[in-house]
């Protein structure tokens, strides 16, 4: 079964750093752990109707976590993608009202 763009891009990441990078047209997303850079670029272009020129990815390891006296566990591992848009692309509206 073929994956849709919404299966590749899970959610946007909202942080101080990602808000600052919006000025230079860089956006950060959580993506499917097995997604490739090409798949991520195509999905972002399809969802937001923009032109992607670069995609950087990294795997974020889960942190050790504990709640009260319960035994220690871990948060989930996930994959992050930093997407750079071309200069003539429009901004992604999802982030507009955050800054």
C-alpha positions as CSV (number, residue, x, y, z in Angstrom):
1,X,0.0,0.0,0.0
2,X,1.3,3.4,-1.0
3,X,1.9,6.0,1.7
4,X,0.3,9.4,1.5
5,X,2.0,12.7,2.3
6,X,0.2,12.7,5.6
7,X,1.7,9.3,6.6
8,X,5.2,10.7,6.0
9,X,4.7,14.1,7.9
10,X,3.4,13.5,11.4
11,X,3.4,17.0,13.0
12,X,5.2,20.4,13.0
13,X,7.7,21.0,15.8
14,X,7.1,24.3,17.7
15,X,10.1,25.5,19.7
16,X,12.1,28.7,20.2
17,X,14.7,27.5,17.7
18,X,12.2,26.5,15.0
19,X,10.4,29.9,15.4
20,X,13.7,31.7,14.8
21,X,14.5,29.6,11.8
22,X,11.2,30.6,10.1
23,X,12.9,33.9,9.1
24,X,15.3,32.0,6.8
25,X,12.5,29.7,5.6
26,X,13.5,26.6,7.6
27,X,10.7,24.5,9.1
28,X,10.9,21.5,11.5
29,X,8.6,18.5,11.4
30,X,8.3,15.1,13.1
31,X,8.3,12.5,10.3
32,X,7.9,8.8,9.9
33,X,11.0,7.0,11.2
34,X,11.5,5.1,7.9
35,X,10.9,8.2,5.6
36,X,13.6,9.2,3.2
37,X,14.7,12.7,2.4
38,X,13.1,12.5,-1.0
39,X,9.8,11.3,0.4
40,X,9.8,14.1,3.0
41,X,10.5,16.8,0.4
42,X,7.7,15.5,-1.9
43,X,5.2,15.3,1.1
44,X,6.0,18.9,2.2
45,X,5.6,20.2,-1.4
46,X,2.3,18.3,-1.8
47,X,0.8,19.4,1.6
48,X,1.8,23.0,1.7
49,X,2.3,23.8,-2.1
50,X,5.9,25.1,-1.6
51,X,9.3,24.3,-3.2
52,X,11.8,22.4,-1.0
53,X,15.5,22.8,-1.7
54,X,17.0,21.0,1.2
55,X,16.1,18.4,3.8
56,X,18.2,17.5,6.8
57,X,17.1,14.6,9.0
58,X,18.1,13.2,12.4
59,X,16.9,10.5,14.7
60,X,16.0,11.7,18.2
61,X,16.5,9.1,20.9
62,X,13.9,8.6,23.6
63,X,14.8,9.9,27.0
64,X,14.7,7.9,30.3
65,X,11.5,8.8,32.2
66,X,10.0,7.8,35.5
67,X,6.7,8.6,37.2
68,X,6.7,8.4,41.0
69,X,7.6,4.9,42.3
70,X,6.9,3.2,39.0
71,X,9.8,1.6,37.2
72,X,11.8,3.6,34.8
73,X,10.8,3.7,31.2
74,X,11.6,5.6,28.0
75,X,9.9,8.1,25.7
76,X,9.6,7.0,22.1
77,X,12.3,7.4,19.5
78,X,11.3,9.6,16.6
79,X,12.7,11.2,13.5
80,X,13.0,15.0,12.9
81,X,13.3,16.7,9.5
82,X,14.5,20.3,9.0
83,X,13.1,21.5,5.7
84,X,14.6,24.5,3.8
85,X,12.3,26.2,1.3
86,X,13.3,28.2,-1.8
87,X,13.5,32.0,-1.6
88,X,10.5,32.4,-3.9
89,X,8.3,29.9,-2.0
90,X,5.5,31.2,0.2
91,X,5.6,30.8,4.0
92,X,3.9,27.8,5.6
93,X,0.7,29.1,7.2
94,X,0.7,26.6,10.1
95,X,3.5,28.6,11.8
96,X,2.3,32.1,11.0
97,X,0.3,32.9,14.2
98,X,2.9,31.3,16.6
99,X,5.6,33.9,16.6
